[in-house]
Amino acid sequence: MKKVILTTLIALIAVPAFAATQGDATAAWALYIGAGVAIGFAGLGAGIGMGSAIRGGLEGISRNPGVAGTIFNYLLVGVALIESIAIYGLVVSLILLFVK
């Protein structure tokens, strides 16, 4: 039942957005919603990924403190790659907002 309601809601939102012409102001709200959703999901995914990576790194260091430097280096590279996903979400949202 939830899938049916969600699909109907998405269809009701998408139809006016696709029906609007290029210069119509009614399509602008879809860009704002899209930008918000893009940065929201990117931030959510990056936050979950960083939390999981840091948890795993700290568990590895606590089990074997002798390799703390190596684990920290890999953890730092991994967190930087995860953060790039959030930056890509920001770039997508900025493109949606400013490129017309």
C-alpha positions as CSV (number, residue, x, y, z in Angstrom):
1,M,0.0,0.0,0.0
2,K,2.9,2.3,0.8
3,K,4.4,1.8,-2.7
4,V,1.1,2.6,-4.3
5,I,0.7,5.9,-2.4
6,L,4.4,6.8,-3.0
7,T,4.1,6.1,-6.7
8,T,0.9,8.1,-7.0
9,L,2.4,11.0,-5.1
10,I,5.5,11.0,-7.3
11,A,3.3,10.9,-10.4
12,L,1.2,13.8,-9.2
13,I,4.4,15.9,-8.6
14,A,6.1,14.9,-11.9
15,V,3.3,15.6,-14.3
16,P,3.1,19.4,-13.8
17,A,6.9,19.6,-13.9
18,F,7.1,17.9,-17.3
19,A,4.1,19.6,-18.6
20,A,5.5,23.1,-18.0
21,T,7.2,24.9,-20.9
22,Q,10.7,26.1,-20.9
23,G,10.0,29.7,-19.9
24,D,7.2,28.8,-17.5
25,A,7.7,29.8,-13.9
26,T,5.8,26.8,-12.6
27,A,8.7,24.4,-13.4
28,A,11.1,26.4,-11.1
29,W,9.7,24.7,-8.0
30,A,10.8,21.3,-9.4
31,L,14.4,22.6,-9.7
32,Y,14.4,23.7,-6.0
33,I,13.0,20.4,-4.8
34,G,15.5,18.5,-7.0
35,A,18.4,20.5,-5.6
36,G,17.2,19.9,-2.1
37,V,16.8,16.2,-2.6
38,A,20.2,15.9,-4.3
39,I,22.1,17.5,-1.5
40,G,20.0,15.8,1.1
41,F,20.6,12.3,-0.2
42,A,24.3,13.1,-0.8
43,G,24.7,14.3,2.8
44,L,22.7,11.4,4.2
45,G,24.8,8.8,2.2
46,A,28.1,10.5,3.1
47,G,27.2,10.7,6.8
48,I,26.2,7.0,6.9
49,G,29.3,6.0,5.0
50,M,31.7,8.1,7.2
51,G,30.1,6.8,10.4
52,S,30.5,3.2,9.2
53,A,34.1,3.7,8.0
54,I,35.1,5.4,11.2
55,R,33.5,2.8,13.3
56,G,35.3,0.0,11.4
57,G,38.6,1.9,11.7
58,L,38.3,2.4,15.4
59,E,37.3,-1.2,15.9
60,G,40.4,-2.3,13.9
61,I,42.7,0.0,15.9
62,S,41.2,-1.2,19.2
63,R,41.8,-4.8,18.3
64,N,45.3,-4.3,17.0
65,P,46.9,-1.1,18.2
66,G,50.2,-1.9,16.5
67,V,48.8,-1.1,13.0
68,A,47.0,2.1,14.1
69,G,49.1,4.2,11.7
70,T,48.3,2.1,8.7
71,I,44.6,1.9,9.5
72,F,44.5,5.6,10.0
73,N,46.1,6.3,6.6
74,Y,43.6,4.1,4.8
75,L,40.7,5.5,6.9
76,L,41.8,9.0,5.9
77,V,41.8,8.2,2.2
78,G,38.4,6.4,2.6
79,V,36.8,9.3,4.4
80,A,38.1,11.7,1.7
81,L,36.5,9.6,-1.0
82,I,33.3,9.4,0.9
83,E,33.3,13.2,1.3
84,S,33.7,13.6,-2.4
85,I,30.2,12.0,-2.8
86,A,28.7,14.8,-0.7
87,I,30.6,17.4,-2.9
88,Y,29.2,15.8,-6.0
89,G,25.7,16.2,-4.5
90,L,26.5,19.8,-3.9
91,V,27.7,20.3,-7.4
92,V,24.5,18.7,-8.8
93,S,22.3,20.9,-6.7
94,L,24.2,24.0,-7.7
95,I,23.9,23.0,-11.4
96,L,20.2,22.5,-10.9
97,L,19.8,25.9,-9.3
98,F,22.0,28.1,-11.5
99,V,22.2,26.5,-15.0
100,K,19.0,27.1,-17.0
